[in-house]
């Protein structure tokens, strides 16, 4: 018991003393406008490298949702020199594919008219396709088969692996697309060549087949989980006007409609040097690393298209929103409130507030799981995205209890934060946990790389050094103020999920 009184203090002092030593980031801007962040570390003979393209699903438009995520896939398909055994033949086949796809798109427009008139019920069903469309499908499939004969599958990955690289991957979010891997220190020039090549000489091979892979990924992640479609609908309901309302994976009708021409235009705008930040963390000599980055990434011509800003602001919600859904899942409640974007002065107090409520030592767990027992699991988090933010809380009802009881328990905990200041020792404990967690996130090349990529993607890489001090500056009065400011009935959306009732057998119905 005595240990519990002092354990947080040493952790706080150790973590904060180390955090006080800022990550030594050197920022450079290449001649083409591309920014570069360098962090020299000699803890291991390796370099973690990556780049963030400042584009995600929030930059998309209705009709082409999912294109940012699709592009993440396409960036692994190779270049003019990687991924093919015959580049000239490769290009000839790709050009022929586009001619057929243009005809297919014209036929798809006719089928959409048929759908609107009720002549067919689903564009994706082969039995609903016109005879000409079926013939075009056969022609296109033959071109796909021809393309496979000149492909060097997964060559990008093979080259990296043969050089000792590890962890090559990428991901897409509403606000950014991130690419990364780790290479031995003596392979830094290879990394610079490989990554600059896929920005400079990217070739979108297997575009349409990969589009189908993305569509299948959507089915797996959204359609298959019991609450997947309900959660997607809830997200679309929560965001009133911002492009966060559509899924990063894209709407089902949009993914098959994206053309290679649209993808080419998307790439020219959002993957231009002035919209990309390169990050290197690890064992290198700064001057040499900077010269290599300039040599390879600096040769990429600047983009000619201005990168459009997201100028649609979130409309103030006029009243509470509710979604009641049934699924093959345990009863649960999911509550969202509109809050603030990345870097907003209130985001730090909201982060503190989320930690006061969450984790196994937080108020929600103590009150609703260990206390009243109405919940078997609870959660709370603040998510400050680039253009807006949300606070999410909720939980799963335990046996014999309802989502409504869990929901009320969440409100009770928040209402207490509105009227009573957080005790100093509880506030300090949360701050200590933030400090320790921040320190743990900066213990390797890859973790520092990811922090810089994400912070830069959100809007400011300096947050890697500024977040800790701003969290430590939050007061009990700040927590009380944001609780009253954002956690109102009019500002929230609530989803309750209950288990579907089993269908009554026919013979039982007769007996009734």
N, C-alpha and C positions, 0 to 999 in steps of 0.2 A: 504493500500500500504506500509506503514511503517513496518507493521507486517511481510511482506514478506522479508524484508531486514534482520531481525534478528532472524527469527524463526529457521533457520537451525543451527545457532551457539549454542544456548542452547541445542538443541537435540544432536548435535555433542559432546559437552562437557559432557553431562550426559551419553550418550551411551559409549563414549570412556573411561570415568572414571570407568564405570562398566566393560567394556571389558578388561580394564587393569588388573582386578582381574581375572586371568586365571581360567578356569574350573579346579578344583583340582582333576585330574585323577591319580589314583594309578594303575600302571601296574604290573601284576604278571604273571609268567609262571608256569604252572602246571608241574608235573613230566612227563606227557605224551607229553609235547610240546605245549599244548593248551595255548593261551594267554587269560588273563582276565583283563578287565578294570573296575575299581570301582570308583564311584563318590558318596560320602556321602552327602546327602541333607535331612534336616528334615523339609522341608516346608509342607509336607503332610505325613500322615501315610501310605505310599504306596511305592512300588518299581517297577520301570519300568525295565523289563529285556528282553534281546534278545541276539541273536547271529548272526554273519554274516559268511556264508560259502563263501570263496574266489573263487567263481565259478559262471560264468554266460554264456550267449550264446557265448561270445568270446572264451570260452574254449572248445567249441564243435568242431566236425569234420563234413565235408560233409557226408551226409547219416544218421546222427543222430541229425540234428539240432532240437531244441526244447526240448532236453532232460533235460536241466537245469530247465526250467520252469515246465516241467512235474514232476520233482522231488520235486519242491515246493509243488505241489498238494499231492504227495505221502507221504510227511512228516506229513500229518494230518490223515493218515489212521491207526495210532495206533502202538502198540508195541506187544511184546509177552504176555503182561498182560492186555493191553488196546485195546479194539476194537473187541474182540471175546468172545463168550461164551464157546468155546471148541477149545483150541489152537491146540491140537493134530489133531483133525478132520480138522481144518483150514489148517494146513500144508499139510495134505494128499491131500486135494482138490487142493491146490496151485500147488503141484507137478504134479498132473494129468493134470491140466490146461497147464502146460509147455510142457508136452508130446504132447498134441494136438496142441499146438501152434508151436512146432517144425515141425510137419507135415504140418501145414498150411503155414509156411514160405517156405518150400520146394515147395509147390504148388504155392505160390505167385511168386517164381522165374520162374516157368514155364510160368505163366501168363505175367510176364514182357517180356519174349521172344516173346510171342504172341503179346504184345503191340508194340514191336520194329518191328515186321514183318507186322504190320497193320491188324492183325486178329481181334483185339479188339481195342476200342478207349479210354477206361477209366478203370483203375484198380478198381475204387471205385464203379462202377455200378454193382449191384448184377446180372444183366442179362449177364454180361461178365465173371462171375465166372465159373470155371470148375465144373462138377457134384461132383467130390470128395471134392472140396473146400466147396461146399454148405453143404455136409454131415458133414464135419469137423466143420463147423459153428454151426450146430445143436448140435453136441456133446459138443462143447465148451459152448454154451448157457446153456445146462443142468448143466454143472459144475458151471457156474455162478449162476444159481438158487440154486444149492446146497450150494454154499458158502454163499449166502445171509441168509440162515437159521441159520448160526452160527455167523453172524456178529452182533456186538453191534455198530450200526451206530452213528457216531458223538460223541462217548464217550469221546474223547479227549476234545472236546469243552464243553461237559456237566460237566465234572469234574472241569474244570476251572471256569465255570460259577457258579457252586454250592459253590465254594470257594471265590466268590466275585471278580474274575478276570474280567478285561475289555480290549477291544481293541485287542484281539488275532487276528493276521493276519500275512501275509508274502507277499513278492513281489520279482520278479526276474528282473534283468537288464542285460545288456551285460557283466557286470563285477562282479556281486555279487548276492547272494541270502540271503535275510534278513528275520528273524523271530522275532516276538516281542509280548509282552502284558504287562499289568500292574496288579500287585497283591497286596492285602493288605500286610502291612509290616510283619504281623505274619504268612503269607503264603509263605515266601521266600523259606523255605525248600521244600515245595510242588513244587514250580517252578523249583528248582534245580533238583528234582527227575524227574519231567515230561519232562523237556527239555533234560536232560542227557539220559533219557530212549529212546527218539526218535532218539538220535544219537548212542546209544549203542545197543538197541534192536529193531530197526526199522523193521517193517514188511510191505512189499509192497502189501497190499491187494487191490483187485479191480483194479489191474494195468491196464488191458486192457480196462475195462469200463471207467476208469478215463482218459485213453489215448483218448478215444472218446470224453470225456467232453472237454479236451484241444483242440481237433480238432474243436469242435463246438465253443469254445471260439475264435479260430482263425477266423472262419467264421463271427462271430459277430463283432469282432474288425477290421478285415482287409477286408474281402470280402463284407460286407454289407455297410459300409460308402461309399459315392460317390467317394471319392478320395483315399480310402484305398489301393487298388491294385496299383494305380499310385504312391503313396508315397512309397510303398514297393519297387517298381521297381526303383524309383529314388534313394532310399537309396542304393540299390544293385549296381546302376550305379556309385554313388559317391565314394564309397570305392573301390579302385583299387585292393588291394590285402589282406587287413586285414579281419579277421572274423567278423567285424562289418557289413559286407555286407549282412549277412542273418538276418532275423527277430528273435527276442527273442522267439516268438511263434513257430518258426520253419517253414520249407517249407512244403507244403501240402503233398508231397510224402514221406517226412521223418517221420512225426508224426506217421502214422499207421504202419511204419516199425520198430519202436523202440521195442526191445525185453526186457523182464524182466532181462535176463542175462546181456545185455548191461547196464541196470539200476543198477544192483548189482555191476558191475565193476566200474561204474561211482561213485557210493556211496562210495565204498572202497577207491577210490583215492581222491575224492574232499571233502568228509565229514569226513576225518580223523582228529584227534585232532589238528595236526600241521597246518591244513588249515582252522581252525575255531577260531574265537575270540568271547568270551562271554563278555557281557557288563551288568553291574548292576548300576542303578542310583536311589538313594532314601534313605529311612529311614531305615538304618541298622547300626550295629556296625561293622566296617571294619574287625576286627579279626574274628568275628563270621561268617560274610559273606564269607570271604576267606576260612575258614574251611569247610563251607558247599559246596562251589564250588569245593574244592579239594576232598571232600568226594564223591561227585556224579559224577562230570565231570572227575576227576582225575582217576577214575577206568576204563575209556574207554581206551583200548589198543591203542598204537600209530599205525598209518598206516604203512604198509610195502611198499606201492608204492610211488615213488617220484612224487610230483605234477609237471606235465610238464609246462614249461613256454610258453607263447605265443611269438614265435620267428619270426613270419612273420611280417616284417615291412611294412608300407604303402609305395607303390611306388610313386615317385614324378609324379604328373599328367603332361603329356606332352602338354595338350591343354584343352581349355574349353570344357565342356560337356553340352549337352542340351537334355531335354526331353519335348516334347509338347504333352499334353494329353487333352482329352475331357471327361467331366463328368457332372453329374447333380449338378453343383455347380456354385457359382459366380466366375467370372474371377479373377485369382490371380496368384501371382508369388512367388516362393520359391527358395532362393539362398543359396548355401552352399560354404564355403571356408574351405580348410584344415588348421588347426591351430596346437595347442600343447596339450599334455596330462596333467593330474593332476599333480600339483606340479612344472610344468615348470615355469621358471622365467618370461616368457612372458604372462603366463595365467592371471596374475593379471592386467596388462595393458589392455589385451583384455576384461576382465570383466568390467573394467572402461569404455572402449570404447562402449561395448554393452549397458551400462546404459546411456551413453551420447545420444545414438541413440533411445533407447526404452522408454517405459512408456508414459503417457499422457503429461509429461513435457519434453520429449525428442525431439531431432531434427527431427526424422522421422515424428512424429505425428504433430509437429508444421509446418513442411514444406509441407507434402503431404496430410494431412487431413484438418488442419485448414488453410493452405496456398493455395497451388495450387488446392486442392480439388480432386486430381486424385485418391486418396485412401480413402476408408471408414474405413480401419483398417490396422495397420502396426505392425511389431514386429522385435526384434533383440535379440540374446542371444549367449553367448559363452558357449560351453559344453566341458569341459576337462574330457574326459574319462580316464580310467586307462592306455591304451596303445597308444592313439592318441586323437586328438581333432578336433572339427569343430566349425565354426561360422555360424549361420543361421540368415538370414534376409529376409524380404519380406513383402507382404501385399495383401490386396484385393482391386481390382479396384472399384471405385465408378461408378454409372450409367453414361454412355456416355464416359467412359475412358477405357483404355486397360491395361493388365498386363505389356506391354512394357513400358508404361509411369511410372508405379509404379517402375519397375526395374530401369529405368534411374534415377528416383528420389533417390533411394537408393544409386546408384553409385555417384550421385552428392554430397550427404551428406558425403559419405566416402572419396571422393576426396578432400573435404574441410578439412577433418581431416589430410590428407596427406600433405597439404601445409600450414595450419595455426594451430598454437598452440591453444589448448583449453584455453579460458580465465580462470584466477585463480578462479573467483567466481563460474563459472560453474563446474569446476573440484572439488572445495570444496563441492559444493552442492551434487554432486554424491557421494563423499566420506562420507558425513554426512548420506546420505540415506543408504549406506552400513553399517555404524556403527550402526544406529538405527535398521536396519533389523537384523543384527547379534545379537544385544541385545535381540530383540523379540524372536529370535530362541532359546534362552537359558533361557526361563522363566518357564519351567516346566520339570519334570523328563523325560517325553516322548520325548520332543523336544531335550533335551540334548542327550538322548539315540540314537535317530535317527541320530543326527549329528555325534556322535562317530561311529556308525555302518557304515554309508556311507563313512566317511573319512577313516576309517580303511579298508573298502572294496576297496576304490580307491587306497590305498597304505600307508596312514600315518594318524593315529588318531590325531597327534599333530596339524594338520591343524585347529582343532577347536579353538586353541589358537593363531596359527600363521597367519591365513588368514587375520584377521583384520589389524594387523600392516603392513603386506605386501601390502594390498590395500592402506593403508594410505601413503605408501612410493612411490606410483606411481606418476611420474611427467608428465607434459604436453609433454615433449620431448619423454618419453616412449610411450605415446599414439600415437604420430606422427610417431615414429619409427615402431611400430607394424602395423599401418595402411599401411605403405609403404611395409613392409615385407610380409604380408600375403594376402592383398586384391588386388591380381593381376588377370587379365583375365585368365591366364593359370592355376591358382590355384582354379578356381571356377567351380561349376556345377549349372545349372539353369533349373528349371522346371516351365513351364507355363501351367496353367489349364484353359480351356475355356469351356463354356457350350455347350453341345451337341446340334447340330441343330436338330430341330424337323423333323421327316420324312414327306415328302410330300405325302398327300393322293393320292390314285390311280386316282381318278376322276380329281384331279387338274393336275396330270401329263398328262392326256389325253388332258385336255384343253390347256396345254402348247404346 
